[in-house]
Amino acid sequence: MSNVIDTWTFEQHESAARGYCRRFKSVFSSAIGSLMTDVNGEEYLDFLAACGSLNYGHNDADMSKALIEHISSNGLSASLDLFTHTKAKFLQSFYQLILKPRQLDYRIQFTGPTGTNAVEAAMKLARKITGRNNIISFTNGFHGVSLGALSATGNKYHRMGGNMLSGITHMPFDGYMGEHVNTAEYLEKMLNDPSSGIEAPAAILLETVQGEGGLNAASKKWLQRIAEIAKQQGSLLIVDDIQAGCGRTGTFFSFEEMGIKPDIVTLSKSISGYGLPMAIVLIKPHYDQWEPAEHNGTFRGNTHAFVTAQVALEKYWSDDSFSQSIKDKANFITQRLQQISQYLPDSTLKGRGMMQGISVSSGELADDICNLCFEKGLICETSGPHDEVIKIFAPLNISMELLERGLNILEEATTEVVKKTTKNGLSLCSEKYSTFITKPVENGIDRSFPDTFYNA
Ligand SMILES: Cc1ncc(COP(=O)(O)O)c(C=O)c1O
């Protein structure tokens, strides 16, 4: 696939802070559903979904229609946090379709329209309510890059820019110390020990599936234990569902089937349904202890986002069928990733729902595979501490045909990259991909790959 592009304008004028465009070097111009098109007319299958902010794909026809009607009838765009009929409709739909059927009782706070601002608000509120400063967050957690949320984020690369704020204790996430160490017990011991050096926390902040941190999915048991520990300690449990929420794991909230009810939940990314900036914090009513406008911000009334958000809720969450379709696609993704992982001797399947991927144990290898995918017309990204996890993040309403097409491209790219590093059936990968290894060699021939690999 040819890739004629003009990136000069960006290189000349845009800050070095730009990121995703460095891997996906095309100039995009339009998109529909799960397909994006660049200025040269090249089509790409989107397995990134704007990092989870396009769970319902690009330009959903019903959302576009409602938005166009709203704009052409001079509906409000910005409104600060005035009462507007669009906000009322969103609040009613969110209550009727999301909270009530799940027996969840939350007040809804509109924060500044980015995930990181919702996290700031959640942490600030927990500190205010408890009068405590410390917040427990977890290894490989990602909560945003404003200074408070960044301090709770593990990632060294993002943290390199400045002095972190105090008042955060990073603890090992589920599975971090290997399967034999229960990190919830470890946390409990530390918190119960008056000499551990850890202050009683205002909150425990976590993602149930760590999106940026490598698709690490916490177990139900671990999450329930953490919820109990939070209660014991008089701390609030904050679930950051900014990436894993809005259906990504198969249910609207990622914690629904985990048997926990967090005190505070943050949502952003796909809450507007259309990629428009919007973020909310859900707060158990007795914890809604804000003074008026205490955590304010100019862009809390993005009416366009309320319009599309309400359509998204009505269209996708009025019954269980969407949730079921996500679960079906998730099973299909698991099967295909299992197949693909046969070509990758040192690989592990990660995540759950439609936030799954393969850890290939080498950032360089994941990088080469994703770059080749892009050449073949598939946009997919890496995550994890070494960017070693290839992340499958298709829109949740992608057709089975396109989902399969994308996974075929991933398989093709994987075998091509792996083949380049094998000769006469022997893996030669170890030099280039430091952690990618050879499997046992029999009679000088490595037969660790499926037969199709050698015959193709
Ligand atoms: C779990 C989680 N929390 C917070 C954020 C920050 O959101 P934003 O980039 O909108 O500030 C992200 C972004 O990827 C995220 O994945």
The ligand as a MOL file (V3000), in Angstrom:
LIG
                    3D

  0  0  0     0  0            999 V3000
M  V30 BEGIN CTAB
M  V30 COUNTS 16 16 0 0 0
M  V30 BEGIN ATOM
M  V30 1 C -7.5510 5.0170 32.3600 0
M  V30 2 C -7.2750 6.4070 31.8860 0
M  V30 3 N -7.4280 7.4350 32.7220 0
M  V30 4 C -7.2040 8.6980 32.3390 0
M  V30 5 C -6.7930 8.9890 31.0640 0
M  V30 6 C -6.5390 10.4020 30.6480 0
M  V30 7 O -7.5240 10.8290 29.7710 0
M  V30 8 P -7.2300 12.1160 28.8390 0
M  V30 9 O -6.1780 11.7180 27.8820 0
M  V30 10 O -8.5480 12.4120 28.1820 0
M  V30 11 O -6.8030 13.2000 29.7480 0
M  V30 12 C -6.5900 7.9480 30.1600 0
M  V30 13 C -6.1040 8.2060 28.7980 0
M  V30 14 O -5.6990 7.3560 28.0540 0
M  V30 15 C -6.8400 6.6220 30.5720 0
M  V30 16 O -6.6500 5.5820 29.7540 0
M  V30 END ATOM
M  V30 BEGIN BOND
M  V30 1 1 1 2
M  V30 2 1 2 3
M  V30 3 2 2 15
M  V30 4 2 3 4
M  V30 5 1 4 5
M  V30 6 1 5 6
M  V30 7 2 5 12
M  V30 8 1 6 7
M  V30 9 1 7 8
M  V30 10 2 8 9
M  V30 11 1 8 10
M  V30 12 1 8 11
M  V30 13 1 12 13
M  V30 14 1 12 15
M  V30 15 2 13 14
M  V30 16 1 15 16
M  V30 END BOND
M  V30 END CTAB
M  END
